[in-house]
Amino acid sequence: MEVFIKGSDEERVFGAIVYKADTPDADGEWCTAEDIYAGMKSWMRAGHPLRLEHKGDSLKDVSLIECVQAEQDIIKGGKVIPSGAWYVSVYVGASQEALWQEIKNGGAVSGLSMGGRATAAEEE
């Protein structure tokens, strides 16, 4: 996971791209910007549950701070969020100290998951 902003121990906020448009993911799948928007909207309406690396239940004491789909390239934390990408930042509460330390120290955490599911469209 490429962390874009990382707050202090006092602030405990970090941001990352959830999904880039038209870019293959770890499974070789990809989505258009329109597909990403639909998924983002659905996730927000469902109460924006966050999971760690697609596993387990929603994280407790982790709160959404920002959620945006870039209409054009955005610079955040000195890095580019490309047009069409979905970006979030979250607050990591004190009860998730191990998670905060991994994020802060660039540990093995490779991503947050919105827990979505999709079906590939059939090509004609």
Contacts in CASP RR format, 6 or more apart in sequence:
PFRMAT RR
TARGET T0000
AUTHOR 0000-0000-0000
METHOD contacts of the structure
MODEL  1
MEVFIKGSDEERVFGAIVYKADTPDADGEWCTAEDIYAGMKSWMRAGHPL
RLEHKGDSLKDVSLIECVQAEQDIIKGGKVIPSGAWYVSVYVGASQEALW
QEIKNGGAVSGLSMGGRATAAEEE
1 16 0 8 1.000
1 109 0 8 1.000
1 110 0 8 1.000
1 111 0 8 1.000
1 112 0 8 1.000
2 16 0 8 1.000
2 17 0 8 1.000
2 79 0 8 1.000
3 14 0 8 1.000
3 15 0 8 1.000
3 16 0 8 1.000
3 103 0 8 1.000
3 106 0 8 1.000
4 14 0 8 1.000
4 15 0 8 1.000
4 16 0 8 1.000
4 17 0 8 1.000
4 76 0 8 1.000
4 77 0 8 1.000
4 78 0 8 1.000
4 79 0 8 1.000
4 81 0 8 1.000
4 87 0 8 1.000
4 89 0 8 1.000
5 13 0 8 1.000
5 14 0 8 1.000
5 15 0 8 1.000
5 76 0 8 1.000
5 77 0 8 1.000
5 89 0 8 1.000
6 13 0 8 1.000
6 14 0 8 1.000
6 15 0 8 1.000
6 103 0 8 1.000
6 104 0 8 1.000
7 13 0 8 1.000
7 14 0 8 1.000
9 100 0 8 1.000
9 104 0 8 1.000
12 91 0 8 1.000
12 92 0 8 1.000
12 93 0 8 1.000
12 94 0 8 1.000
12 100 0 8 1.000
13 65 0 8 1.000
13 89 0 8 1.000
13 90 0 8 1.000
13 91 0 8 1.000
13 92 0 8 1.000
14 89 0 8 1.000
14 90 0 8 1.000
14 92 0 8 1.000
14 103 0 8 1.000
14 104 0 8 1.000
15 66 0 8 1.000
15 76 0 8 1.000
15 87 0 8 1.000
15 88 0 8 1.000
15 89 0 8 1.000
15 90 0 8 1.000
16 87 0 8 1.000
16 88 0 8 1.000
16 89 0 8 1.000
16 111 0 8 1.000
16 112 0 8 1.000
17 81 0 8 1.000
17 85 0 8 1.000
17 86 0 8 1.000
17 87 0 8 1.000
18 40 0 8 1.000
18 85 0 8 1.000
18 86 0 8 1.000
18 87 0 8 1.000
18 88 0 8 1.000
18 112 0 8 1.000
18 114 0 8 1.000
19 25 0 8 1.000
19 31 0 8 1.000
19 36 0 8 1.000
19 85 0 8 1.000
19 86 0 8 1.000
20 82 0 8 1.000
20 84 0 8 1.000
20 85 0 8 1.000
21 30 0 8 1.000
21 31 0 8 1.000
21 32 0 8 1.000
21 33 0 8 1.000
21 36 0 8 1.000
21 82 0 8 1.000
21 83 0 8 1.000
21 84 0 8 1.000
21 85 0 8 1.000
22 30 0 8 1.000
22 31 0 8 1.000
22 32 0 8 1.000
22 33 0 8 1.000
23 30 0 8 1.000
24 30 0 8 1.000
29 118 0 8 1.000
29 120 0 8 1.000
31 118 0 8 1.000
33 69 0 8 1.000
33 83 0 8 1.000
33 84 0 8 1.000
35 118 0 8 1.000
36 69 0 8 1.000
36 84 0 8 1.000
36 85 0 8 1.000
36 86 0 8 1.000
37 69 0 8 1.000
39 114 0 8 1.000
39 116 0 8 1.000
40 67 0 8 1.000
40 69 0 8 1.000
40 86 0 8 1.000
40 114 0 8 1.000
42 116 0 8 1.000
43 49 0 8 1.000
43 114 0 8 1.000
43 115 0 8 1.000
43 116 0 8 1.000
44 67 0 8 1.000
48 64 0 8 1.000
48 67 0 8 1.000
48 114 0 8 1.000
49 58 0 8 1.000
49 114 0 8 1.000
49 115 0 8 1.000
50 58 0 8 1.000
50 59 0 8 1.000
50 62 0 8 1.000
50 64 0 8 1.000
50 90 0 8 1.000
50 112 0 8 1.000
50 113 0 8 1.000
50 114 0 8 1.000
51 57 0 8 1.000
51 58 0 8 1.000
51 59 0 8 1.000
51 112 0 8 1.000
51 113 0 8 1.000
51 114 0 8 1.000
51 115 0 8 1.000
52 59 0 8 1.000
52 99 0 8 1.000
52 109 0 8 1.000
52 111 0 8 1.000
52 112 0 8 1.000
52 113 0 8 1.000
53 109 0 8 1.000
53 110 0 8 1.000
53 111 0 8 1.000
53 112 0 8 1.000
53 113 0 8 1.000
54 113 0 8 1.000
54 115 0 8 1.000
55 113 0 8 1.000
59 96 0 8 1.000
59 99 0 8 1.000
60 95 0 8 1.000
60 96 0 8 1.000
61 92 0 8 1.000
61 93 0 8 1.000
61 94 0 8 1.000
61 95 0 8 1.000
61 96 0 8 1.000
62 90 0 8 1.000
62 91 0 8 1.000
62 92 0 8 1.000
62 93 0 8 1.000
62 96 0 8 1.000
62 99 0 8 1.000
63 90 0 8 1.000
63 91 0 8 1.000
63 93 0 8 1.000
64 88 0 8 1.000
64 89 0 8 1.000
64 90 0 8 1.000
65 88 0 8 1.000
65 89 0 8 1.000
65 90 0 8 1.000
65 91 0 8 1.000
66 87 0 8 1.000
66 88 0 8 1.000
66 89 0 8 1.000
67 86 0 8 1.000
67 87 0 8 1.000
67 88 0 8 1.000
68 74 0 8 1.000
68 86 0 8 1.000
68 87 0 8 1.000
68 88 0 8 1.000
69 84 0 8 1.000
69 85 0 8 1.000
69 86 0 8 1.000
69 87 0 8 1.000
70 81 0 8 1.000
70 82 0 8 1.000
70 83 0 8 1.000
70 84 0 8 1.000
70 85 0 8 1.000
70 87 0 8 1.000
71 83 0 8 1.000
71 84 0 8 1.000
72 83 0 8 1.000
73 80 0 8 1.000
73 81 0 8 1.000
73 82 0 8 1.000
73 83 0 8 1.000
74 80 0 8 1.000
74 81 0 8 1.000
74 87 0 8 1.000
75 81 0 8 1.000
76 87 0 8 1.000
81 87 0 8 1.000
88 112 0 8 1.000
90 112 0 8 1.000
92 99 0 8 1.000
92 100 0 8 1.000
92 103 0 8 1.000
93 100 0 8 1.000
99 109 0 8 1.000
102 108 0 8 1.000
102 109 0 8 1.000
103 109 0 8 1.000
END
